[in-house]
Amino acid sequence: MKEIRFSDHAQLKMEVLATHNIIIDSDFVIEAVRSPDRIETGDEDKLIAQKSLNESLVLRVVYREFNAFIFIVTLYPGRKSRYEKD
């Protein structure tokens, strides 16, 4: 299994979200990447993994996959109503 590395920005984002009472730990981010509910392609070879946080929110994780590791660029919560329009 590939190593998962976090950018400084992604780590800071988890800290900032915690100050707003949105607690996201690194294990949940890793789970979102390894076992997403949904995955999308983004710009410049980026992928976006999505995993449910609760009844109304999802976590979106933007990352790049390299041969040796996966690099988490950023992450953010979003409303399910915006991202789950099936």
N, CA, C and O of each residue as an XYZ file, in Angstrom:
344
protein
N       0.850     -1.186      0.000
C       0.000      0.000      0.000
C       0.892      1.245      0.000
O       1.890      1.310      0.717
N       0.517      2.213     -0.804
C       1.328      3.432     -0.924
C       1.281      4.289      0.334
O       0.263      4.379      1.020
N       2.408      4.907      0.607
C       2.489      5.875      1.708
C       1.635      7.084      1.346
O       1.539      7.458      0.178
N       1.021      7.685      2.346
C       0.246      8.908      2.137
C       0.938     10.036      2.881
O       1.191      9.949      4.083
N       1.239     11.100      2.142
C       1.904     12.272      2.704
C       0.946     13.463      2.641
O       0.170     13.612      1.697
N       1.023     14.300      3.669
C       0.176     15.493      3.748
C       1.000     16.739      3.461
O       2.113     16.883      3.966
N       0.457     17.635      2.654
C       1.105     18.934      2.453
C       0.977     19.744      3.736
O       0.113     19.470      4.570
N       1.837     20.738      3.888
C       1.718     21.641      5.038
C       0.343     22.306      5.038
O      -0.266     22.510      6.088
N      -0.132     22.639      3.839
C      -1.441     23.293      3.720
C      -2.560     22.384      4.238
O      -3.449     22.842      4.956
N      -2.518     21.106      3.876
C      -3.561     20.171      4.319
C      -3.543     20.017      5.842
O      -4.597     19.950      6.474
N      -2.359     19.961      6.422
C      -2.256     19.851      7.878
C      -2.802     21.104      8.552
O      -3.518     21.016      9.550
N      -2.464     22.270      8.006
C      -2.973     23.526      8.544
C      -4.494     23.580      8.413
O      -5.182     24.056      9.315
N      -5.011     23.095      7.298
C      -6.457     23.116      7.064
C      -7.193     22.305      8.139
O      -8.254     22.719      8.605
N      -6.636     21.156      8.533
C      -7.264     20.362      9.597
C      -7.272     21.135     10.911
O      -8.240     21.060     11.667
N      -6.206     21.875     11.189
C      -6.135     22.679     12.410
C      -7.156     23.816     12.374
O      -7.834     24.074     13.368
N      -7.265     24.488     11.240
C      -8.215     25.596     11.098
C      -9.646     25.085     11.234
O     -10.460     25.706     11.917
N      -9.961     23.960     10.592
C     -11.309     23.395     10.702
C     -11.639     23.038     12.146
O     -12.780     23.196     12.581
N     -10.645     22.557     12.891
C     -10.869     22.198     14.299
C     -11.277     23.420     15.121
O     -12.058     23.298     16.064
N     -10.755     24.597     14.769
C     -11.138     25.814     15.495
C     -12.606     26.181     15.228
O     -13.205     26.957     15.973
N     -13.174     25.614     14.158
C     -14.587     25.827     13.824
C     -15.434     24.617     14.208
O     -16.546     24.440     13.710
N     -14.888     23.783     15.107
C     -15.571     22.591     15.599
C     -15.876     21.563     14.517
O     -16.844     20.811     14.623
N     -15.052     21.533     13.479
C     -15.126     20.469     12.474
C     -13.842     19.670     12.636
O     -12.794     20.033     12.100
N     -13.943     18.581     13.381
C     -12.773     17.790     13.720
C     -12.579     16.702     12.663
O     -13.415     15.811     12.509
N     -11.473     16.792     11.946
C     -11.122     15.807     10.931
C      -9.707     15.346     11.237
O      -8.761     16.131     11.174
N      -9.567     14.065     11.569
C      -8.217     13.586     11.865
C      -7.600     12.950     10.622
O      -8.293     12.621      9.659
N      -6.296     12.790     10.671
C      -5.568     12.290      9.507
C      -6.009     10.878      9.125
O      -5.982     10.531      7.944
N      -6.411     10.060     10.088
C      -6.877      8.704      9.770
C      -8.134      8.736      8.901
O      -8.288      7.912      7.999
N      -9.030      9.685      9.171
C     -10.245      9.797      8.362
C      -9.907     10.258      6.944
O     -10.510      9.792      5.977
N      -8.942     11.172      6.821
C      -8.518     11.647      5.503
C      -7.929     10.479      4.704
O      -8.226     10.316      3.521
N      -7.098      9.675      5.357
C      -6.499      8.510      4.704
C      -7.584      7.522      4.276
O      -7.524      6.965      3.180
N      -8.566      7.308      5.135
C      -9.683      6.427      4.791
C     -10.456      6.963      3.589
O     -10.880      6.195      2.725
N     -10.636      8.283      3.536
C     -11.350      8.898      2.405
C     -10.618      8.643      1.093
O     -11.248      8.413      0.061
N      -9.298      8.683      1.131
C      -8.502      8.454     -0.087
C      -8.485      6.965     -0.450
O      -8.607      6.611     -1.622
N      -8.337      6.114      0.532
C      -8.220      4.674      0.268
C      -9.570      4.004     -0.003
O      -9.637      2.998     -0.709
N     -10.632      4.562      0.554
C     -11.953      3.962      0.383
C     -13.014      5.068      0.239
O     -13.867      5.223      1.113
N     -12.962      5.828     -0.852
C     -13.895      6.953     -1.010
C     -15.305      6.497     -1.365
O     -15.505      5.419     -1.923
N     -16.274      7.342     -1.030
C     -17.644      7.112     -1.478
C     -17.768      7.471     -2.955
O     -18.583      6.909     -3.686
N     -16.944      8.416     -3.368
C     -16.952      8.917     -4.750
C     -15.565      9.461     -5.056
O     -14.857      9.919     -4.158
N     -15.177      9.410     -6.334
C     -13.902      9.983     -6.746
C     -14.102     10.724     -8.062
O     -14.817     10.261     -8.951
N     -13.457     11.884     -8.170
C     -13.564     12.708     -9.375
C     -12.168     13.092     -9.827
O     -11.220     13.068     -9.041
N     -12.048     13.444    -11.093
C     -10.776     13.970    -11.576
C     -10.843     15.482    -11.542
O     -11.869     16.081    -11.865
N      -9.740     16.089    -11.148
C      -9.647     17.541    -11.080
C      -8.638     18.051    -12.091
O      -8.250     17.328    -13.009
N      -8.224     19.265    -11.928
C      -7.239     19.882    -12.808
C      -5.842     19.328    -12.551
O      -5.534     18.885    -11.445
N      -5.014     19.357    -13.570
C      -3.587     19.038    -13.456
C      -3.318     17.700    -12.781
O      -2.509     17.626    -11.856
N      -3.980     16.652    -13.227
C      -3.781     15.291    -12.696
C      -4.140     15.141    -11.224
O      -3.672     14.210    -10.568
N      -4.948     16.024    -10.706
C      -5.393     15.891     -9.317
C      -6.645     15.033     -9.272
O      -7.441     15.019    -10.211
N      -6.805     14.325     -8.176
C      -8.003     13.532     -7.924
C      -8.702     14.098     -6.701
O      -8.064     14.678     -5.822
N     -10.011     13.927     -6.648
C     -10.785     14.402     -5.502
C     -11.574     13.215     -4.952
O     -12.479     12.690     -5.600
N     -11.204     12.812     -3.739
C     -11.915     11.733     -3.050
C     -12.967     12.372     -2.151
O     -12.730     13.409     -1.532
N     -14.111     11.744     -2.093
C     -15.196     12.276     -1.267
C     -15.705     11.189     -0.339
O     -15.898     10.044     -0.747
N     -15.921     11.569      0.928
C     -16.415     10.632      1.951
C     -17.404     11.368      2.842
O     -17.195     12.536      3.172
N     -18.457     10.706      3.224
C     -19.473     11.309      4.074
C     -18.925     11.609      5.474
O     -18.285     10.762      6.098
N     -19.189     12.836      5.955
C     -18.819     13.227      7.317
C     -19.988     13.023      8.280
O     -19.814     12.514      9.387
N     -21.171     13.426      7.844
C     -22.384     13.274      8.637
C     -23.580     13.362      7.687
O     -23.413     13.225      6.475
N     -24.769     13.586      8.214
C     -25.961     13.597      7.362
C     -25.965     14.712      6.325
O     -26.582     14.572      5.269
N     -25.285     15.816      6.612
C     -25.353     16.954      5.694
C     -24.024     17.338      5.054
O     -24.007     18.133      4.114
N     -22.902     16.789      5.542
C     -21.589     17.193      5.023
C     -20.780     16.019      4.489
O     -20.897     14.884      4.952
N     -19.951     16.340      3.493
C     -18.960     15.399      2.981
C     -17.584     16.016      3.155
O     -17.445     17.236      3.244
N     -16.572     15.166      3.202
C     -15.190     15.634      3.177
C     -14.674     15.402      1.774
O     -14.805     14.307      1.228
N     -14.083     16.438      1.189
C     -13.462     16.324     -0.134
C     -11.960     16.475      0.046
O     -11.493     17.436      0.657
N     -11.211     15.526     -0.484
C      -9.763     15.486     -0.338
C      -9.141     15.555     -1.730
O      -9.355     14.674     -2.562
N      -8.369     16.615     -1.973
C      -7.690     16.798     -3.246
C      -6.285     16.230     -3.098
O      -5.549     16.598     -2.182
N      -5.919     15.326     -4.012
C      -4.614     14.681     -3.899
C      -4.041     14.347     -5.268
O      -4.740     14.373     -6.280
N      -2.756     14.035     -5.270
C      -2.059     13.561     -6.464
C      -1.470     12.197     -6.150
O      -0.971     11.957     -5.051
N      -1.535     11.325     -7.115
C      -0.979      9.990     -6.928
C       0.296      9.863     -7.754
O       0.296     10.086     -8.965
N       1.374      9.504     -7.081
C       2.660      9.274     -7.723
C       2.985      7.784     -7.642
O       2.274      7.033     -6.975
N       4.042      7.356     -8.307
C       4.413      5.940     -8.275
C       4.674      5.443     -6.861
O       4.255      4.343     -6.501
N       5.365      6.246     -6.055
C       5.803      5.800     -4.730
C       4.870      6.202     -3.583
O       4.882      5.562     -2.531
N       4.068      7.244     -3.770
C       3.235      7.733     -2.675
C       2.050      8.532     -3.192
O       1.954      8.845     -4.378
N       1.146      8.856     -2.266
C      -0.007      9.719     -2.533
C       0.214     10.997     -1.739
O       0.570     10.952     -0.562
N      -0.001     12.141     -2.390
C       0.250     13.441     -1.767
C      -1.060     14.196     -1.614
O      -1.695     14.558     -2.605
N      -1.471     14.437     -0.348
C      -2.691     15.187     -0.058
C      -2.388     16.674     -0.227
O      -1.557     17.231      0.491
N      -3.062     17.309     -1.173
C      -2.852     18.728     -1.452
C      -3.659     19.582     -0.489
O      -3.119     20.473      0.167
N      -4.955     19.304     -0.408
C      -5.838     20.049      0.487
C      -7.077     19.222      0.772
O      -7.268     18.157      0.185
N      -7.902     19.701      1.655
C      -9.159     19.042      1.974
C     -10.143     20.096      2.441
O      -9.759     21.158      2.931
N     -11.418     19.782      2.279
C     -12.433     20.743      2.713
C     -13.776     20.036      2.884
O     -14.069     19.074      2.174
N     -14.580     20.508      3.818
C     -15.932     19.971      3.950
C     -16.849     20.661      2.944
O     -16.625     21.809      2.562
N     -17.866     19.950      2.531
C     -18.847     20.530      1.613
C     -20.218     19.976      1.922
O     -20.353     18.919      2.539
N     -21.222     20.689      1.493
C     -22.597     20.235      1.711
C     -22.916     19.093      0.741
O     -22.594     19.159     -0.445
N     -23.546     18.061      1.266
C     -23.948     16.934      0.409
C     -24.847     17.404     -0.724
O     -24.761     16.903     -1.845
N     -25.708     18.364     -0.425
C     -26.644     18.849     -1.442
C     -25.917     19.438     -2.648
O     -26.470     19.458     -3.748
N     -24.701     19.913     -2.463
C     -23.930     20.475     -3.566
C     -23.192     19.404     -4.356
O     -23.118     19.478     -5.583
N     -22.647     18.413     -3.663
C     -21.757     17.453     -4.304
C     -22.379     16.095     -4.600
O     -21.775     15.289     -5.308
N     -23.546     15.828     -4.086
C     -24.199     14.532     -4.333
C     -25.528     14.749     -5.042
O     -26.598     14.649     -4.441
N     -25.434     15.047     -6.327
C     -26.633     15.314     -7.129
C     -26.864     14.180     -8.111
O     -26.783     14.383     -9.323
N     -27.145     13.013     -7.615
C     -27.362     11.857     -8.487
C     -28.812     11.665     -8.807
O     -29.167     10.735     -9.532
